[in-house]
């Protein structure tokens, strides 16, 4: 595993911290973090700490919104049949569940549809349009896809199907032939917030629709839990509107849990509703994703839309079985991919591994595992009949989609985001593609290797941690890209019981740590993917750690846990 460099953040001005502390009555630790993140006035800070749904932007300012809503309203009044089509990841699945539930509540005839991952591929498929046509659908709503599906949307238009695209992916120079394109990233769209998830764009469409059909916004707010799930799982920035939506979505989740989510948690042995976006993404996200990876994503849609506990429990058990199958595939393929990676010379700008018949549903997960081992972009491809298809994951500072764009003459198909993308390429182009890709990445980085580092906000003494401090700390959330969970550093930690490993194959490192001078306060700590470091830790007399804080609830009792990012032997100084 590449060595991680620790970087202390610039410490804030004492006067700025003192002033904000006094104005808001916050602790010094939390105020320091706020000042480090650019908060200077009490008004700005209070707006951040208390997100308000009334601060959301007017949905009607999104380009083509009036046209989309007018057509949708006409379909509702005319009892037309509508296909609700989504991608097979969490964002697409939650979008389909949200829009389908809303329209079903209006007695609209809907046909929910998500493509089969391997038979139909990513985006809007010809098979999906044929299903819409044969089902008598006159309107097709695409969710989290459609912006680049030019040929298929032309095909739909030939049959008189009006397509409303709700998407958040970056458009190409050409725009699709559809009735209305709702995408805040399209040219000339005045909508001020550009980083909505796919479900976020769908939420905006429903928000614009409700005044036309005599409903209040509460009918849309009922689905904020699904929207929060999409925001967390799709790794969009949790800033601006996304933070407001995620904040209230998490609140919805804890106050009135839908049967499908309750069943998923129960089957997984999780006692309470997730309290953070990260917890939600890690507990619910993989199970929802598993349906699209090793089963059919519509099963996850049905679970999220379930109204009765019995049906929800049956579907939740099915998803749990799929998730376990996904985990087994993930572990097996990760071992194969790492073995292949270590045989490659170090210093490459990108890790690229391939395998005959590798299960495509877990390739993105495996790519993320490779980055944990070697800090550079990773591409994992499955080969069938001389054609390779797979997933890429990147690291901060390298736009993998831009790199693919530079090599597009060698790729059959690609798409995604700067940090995560997919592609299909023929075997005959692989050698040229590998060279082109390395050159494209080196152009972005000017030949420098990405630095694997972690910045921490401040050093802290472990014995200073307490539940009341953490409760105030939680007000800085929801955490995610753009509003990262704060990182702390503690020196001179020791273990109070022998270290051990947990998880499949002992993959994770489990510690109980304490400040040597304050043994009365102990904290469980988990280092995900650090199981191989157990012998190092056993050999250390004391060590330093960088970590984030988390809360764990077991049998109704909550405790503070530490999620380790890195650890190293403590160097004894004259002041120790």
N, C-alpha and C positions, 0 to 999 in steps of 0.2 A: 504494500500500500504506500502511495506517495506520502512523503512527510508533509505535515500541515504546519504552516507558519502562523504564529499567533500575533495579532496586531491590536494593541490597545487603541480605542477610539479617542479622539481629541476630547479632553475634559472640558466641560462647559464653564463659562464665566460664573464665578461665585455670586456676583451681584444679580445676574439674570435668574439664577436658581433661587436665591433668597427672595427676590421680588415675586416670582411665580408661586413659590411655597406660601408666602404670606397671603397672596390674593386668593388662592384656591384651597388652602388648607391641606395640601398634599404632602406626603413624606418627601424627604430630600432625595431618596433613591429614585422614586418615580418621576419627580420633577427634573432630576438630572437627565433622565432618558428623554423626556419631552423636549428639553432645551437642546439636547444633542440632535434631536430630529427636527429642529427648526422652529419650534413653538416659542413665541416671545411674548404674546399678549394673552391676558386672561380670557378675552372674548374668543380668540382663535382656538385656544385650548379647550374651553368649555364646549364649543361647537364640535370639536373632535371627540371629546369624552362622552358627549350625549348626542349621538347621531339621531336626526329627526327625519322621518319620512316626508315631511312637508318641504324638505330641502331638495328633494329629487327634481330633476329637470322635467320640463313639459314634454311629454312623449310626442306631441304634435309637431315639435321642431325637427323631428327626424325626417329626412328626405323620403318622400313617397308614403308617409304614414297615412295621410288623409285618403289617398287612393286605395291603400290596402284595407283600411278600416271600412270604407264605403262598400268595397266589394264583399268583405266578410259579413257586414251587416245585411247586405242584399241576399247573401247565401243563407243566412240564418232566417230571415223573414220568408224566403222562398222555399224553405225546407229542402235545400240542396244538400247533397252528400259531400262531405269534406274528408280528404285524406290528410292525416297528420303524420308527416314523415320526418324521422329524426336519425341522426348518426348513432352508431352503436357504442359510444362511450358514455360516461356518466352525464356529461353535459347534454348530449342528445337524448338520452333516456329520460332524464328529469324534465327536459323540455317537452317531450311527447306526453309524459304523465301530466304535466301542468296544463298544457293546452287542451288535451283530451278531456281531462276532468272538468275543466271550465266549460267547454262546449257541451259535454254530456249534461251538465247542470242546466243547460238551456234547451234540452231535448233535441239537440242537433244530432243528425245521423253522421257518425264519424267512422273512419277506417284507420286505426292506428297502424303504423308500418315502420319497421326498422329492417334494413337489409341484412341478409346473411353475410357475415364478415368475409368468408372465403369464396362463396359462390358469386356474390354481387360486388364485393369490394366497397371502397370508401365513397361517400357522396351519394347523390341521387342516381339510382340505377334504372335501366330500361325495364327490368322486371317489376320494379315498384310502380313505374308509370303504367305498365300493362295491367297491374293489379288495380290501380285507380280507375283506369278506363273500364275494365270489366265489372268493377263494383259500382259503376255509375257515378263516380265522383266528378264533379265539375270544378272543384277548387282543390288545389294541392298546396298545403302549407309545409315548407321545408324548414327544418330547425337544426341549427348548427351545421348546415351544409347548404349547397346550392349556388354559391357565388361563382364557382368556376366550373359548374356542370353545364357547359354550353350545349353540347350535342343532345343530351337527354332532355333538357328543358325545351329545346327546339322540337324534339319528338313529342313532348307533352302538348305544346302549343298546336301542333298539327291536328290533334284530336279535340281541340277546343277547350282544353283544361287550362284554367287560369291559375298560375303559380304565384304564390306570395312567398318570397324567400326571406327568412329570418336568420341572419348569419352574422358572424363577427370575424371571419377570416379575411385577411388582406386581399382585396380584389386584384385581378390582373388588369392589363391595359384595356382588355375587352370586358364588357359587362354582359351578364346573361340575358337571354330573351325571356323575360318573365313579366307577369302583370304588374308586380311591384317588388322592388328590391329594398328590403330594410336591412341596412348594414351601415353603422355609423362611420366605418372606415372608407366608404366609397367616396369618390370625388364629389365635391360640392355639397356634402351633407353638413348642415350647420349644427347638428346635434353636438353639444359641447363635450360630452364624455365619450371617449372612443374605446374604452377598454371593457365594455360589457361582455359577459359570457354569452354563449348562444341562447341560453335560457333567459338571460337578461334582456336580450332583444325581444324575445317572445313575451316577456313580462311587460315590456313597453307597449307592444302591440295590444295586449289585453287591457292595459291601462287606458289606452286611447279609445278602445272599443266601448268601455262600460258607460260613458255618457250617452252613447247612441242607443243603448238597449235598456236604459233606465235602471242601472245598477249602481251601487256605490263602490268605492275603491276597496272596501272590506272584502268583496268577493274575489279580488285579485290578491290582496294581502294574505288571504288564507293559504296561498301557495308559496309564501316566502321561504318556508323550510326547504322546499325543493330547489328554490333559487340559490339559497345558501350552500346547499350541497353541490350544485353545479359550479359555483364560484370557487369553492375549496378544492374540488377534484380537478378542475380544468386549469388551475394555477394562474388565473388571471390576477392582475394587480388588485389587492384589497386596499384601494385608495378611492377617494371621491365617492361616487354613487355605489360602487361595489361594497365599500365598507359599510355604508348605511344599510344596504340590502342584506348583507351578511349578518350584521348586528341584529336586525329585527327578525331575520330568518332563524337565527339561533335561538332567539327568544321564543318564537313560535314553536320551535322544536321541543323546547323544555316545558312549555305551558300546555300544549295540546298535541300529543304525538299521534300521528296517523297509524292505523293498524299495521301497515306493512313495515314501517320503520321499527315499531315496537317489537314485531315478530323477529325481524333481523337481529336486533340487539339481544333478544331473549335467547334465540338459537345460538348466538355467539357467546353467551354467558356474560354479557355486559349488563351491569345492574341498573345503570341510570342513563339518561339522555346525555349525549356528548356535550361537553361544556365549551369546547373550542372547535374552530374550523378544522384544525389539525386532527383532533380526536375523531371528528365526524368523517373526515376524509380517510383516515386509517381504519376506522371500524366499519363504515357503511360503503365507502368508495370501492374497495376491492371486491366486495360481494356483489355490488351492482355491476361492476365492470366484468366480473367473472361470467355473467350471463352472455355478454357479447363476445368474450374470449373463447370459451369452451362450450357454449350452449347457444341459446337464442336470446337476444337482448329484449325481446318482447315479454319474456317471462319477468324481467325486472320491472318493466312498465306496468304489467298486471299487478305485481306486488305493491308498487307505490300507489296504485289506484284502488287497491282492495279496500272494501268497506267492512268486511266481516273478519273477525279474529281467526276463525277456523280456516278460511281460504288463505288468509295471509300467512298463517303458520305453515301450511302445506307448501306454499311457494317459497317461504323463507328457508325451510329445510332443503328444498331443491337447490336454491342458490348457495346454501352452505356446502352442499355436496360438490357443486361446480367449483366453488372457491377452493376447496381442498384439492380438487383435481388440478386446478390452476397452480396452486402452491407447489404441488409435487412436480409438475412440469417445469415450473420456474427454477426449483432447486436443481433438478437434473440438468437442464440446459445451461444454467449458470456454471456448473462445474465443467461442462464440456467447453463452454465459451472461454472461461478463464484459462483452461489448459491450452487452448489454441492461442490465446492472447500472449501468454508468457513465452511462447516460442518465437514471437515476433520481436524484432529488434526494438529496444527502447528509443525514444526520441522522435517517433512518428507524431505527426500533428493530429492523427485520428486513429482510433482502434477500429479495425474492420474484421469481423469474423463471420464465417458462413457455415452452414450445415445442411446436409441433404435431408429434406423432409422435417426440419425443425417446426414445431407447432407455432404458427404465426401469432397466436393469441397472447404469448408471453414474451415476445421478442423485445418489446419496449421496456419491460421490467428488467430483462437480462441486460439490456444496454445500460440501464441505470446502475446495475450492480458492477458492470465493468468500469464505470467512471469512479466508483468507490475504490477500485483497485489501482487504476491508472488514470490520473486526472487529465483527461482530454476528451473530446467528443468520441462517442462510440456508436458504431453501426452494426446491427446484428441482422443477418439475412438468411432466409430459408430458401433452399434451391429445389425446384421441381421442373424437370424437362428443360434444362438449360436457361430457366428464368428464375431470377432471384428477387424475392420480395421481403421487405422487412421494415424495421424501425430504427430511428436515430435519436439519440439524446445528446445534448450539448452542455457546455459549462459557461458560466458568465463571461461575457466578452467575445464569444464566438457565435455568430448567427449561422446556424447550420442550414437554414432555408436559403440564405444568401449564397452560401457555398454550393448548394445544390443548383441554384440558378446559374452559377458560373459553369456548371457541368451539364446543363440541361440537354445539350446535343447528344449526350451519352446515356441519358436516362429515359425510360419509356414513360414513366409517370411519377410525380412526386407532389407533396403538399404538406402543410402543417404550420408550425410556428417557429420562431427563431431558436427555441430551446428543445423542441420536439417535432419530429417530422417522420414521414413514411415515404418509401420509394419502391419502384419496380425497375429492374434493369436486367438486360440479357447477359449471359455468361461471357459472350464474345467481347463485351465492352468493359469488363471488370478491370482489366489491367490498366487501360487508359483512364478509366474513371478514378481508380485509386491514385494515380499520378495527378490528375486534374484536381481532385478533391484536396489532396495535401497542399498543392500550390495555392488553391483558393483560400484555404484556412491560413496558410502562411502569409498571404497577402493581407488578410484581416489583422493578424497579430504582429505583422512586420517581422515574422520569423521567431518571435519570442515565445517561449513555452508558457502557457497559462499558469499563473501562480496559485497553488492550492493554499488558501489562507482562510483564517477566521478572525473576524474583528469582534472584540468584546467591549461592552460598554464601560465596565468598571470592575476592579477587583472587589471582592466581598468576602467577609468572614462567614464560614458556614453556620456558626452558632447564631448569627444575626437573622437567619431566615426564620419566618414564622407565618402562621396562617393568616393573620390580620394584614401583614405586609403583602402577602400574595393576593388577597382579595382586592386590595387597591391596585396592585400590579395588573390584575385581569382587566381593569378599565381601559388599558391601552389597546386591548384587542377589539375585534377579531384580528389575529395575526395571519400573515401570509406574505406573498410577494408585494413589495412596496411598503409593507408595514410588518417587517420581520419580527419574530419573537426575540426579545432582548437576550443577549448572551452575557454571561458573567464568568469571572475567573476567580478561583480560590486556590490558595497556596497551602502547602503542607498538610494535605489531607492524608488520613490513614484509614485502613479498613478495620472494622470492629469484628468481622467474622471473615473466614477465608473466602477469597473470590471464587466465583463459579461461572459456568456458562449455561445458557438456556437456549431454547429454540432448536429447530431442526439442525442436527449435526453440530450443536454447540456454537451456533453462529453468533450469538449475542453475549456480551459480557455483563454479568450481574454483580454489583458491589453493594455493600453497606458502608457508607463513609461517615467520617466525623472529623471535626477539628481536634487535633491531638490535645490541645489545652482545654477543650470543653467536651469530654466524652459523654456528657448527659444528653447531647443532641445528636441523633443519628438519622441518616437519610438513605433511603434506597436509591441506587443509581443504576441506570441501564445504558450500556454502550452498544447501540445497534450496529451489527456487522463487525464488532471488535472482539469476538470470541478468541481469535487467534493471538490476541495480546495478553492472554491470562498469565502466561509464564513471566512476561515482563513485569506485570503488576505484582506478582508474588515475590519477585526479587527486590522490589523497591521497599525501602524503609518508610518513605512518605512520597507523596507525589502532588503535582499541581493538576488542576482540571479546568477545562472550559466547558460550560454547560448551559442549558436552558432549564427553566422551571416548569414543572407539570404537576397536576393534581391527580391523585389516584384514589378512587373510592372502592372500598371493599367491605361488604356487609354493613353498609351504612356509615362507615367511618372514612373520613377523608384525610389523606396524608400528603405532604409535599414530597415529590420525587424529583430527581435530577436526571435529565437526558444528556448524557455525555456526548460532546462533540470531539474531544481529544483529551489525552492525558499524557503526562511526561514525568520523569523522575524529578523530585524536588532537589534543587541545588542548595546546599547549606551555605548560608552567608554569615558574616560576622554579627549581623543583627538578629539572627535566629536564636 
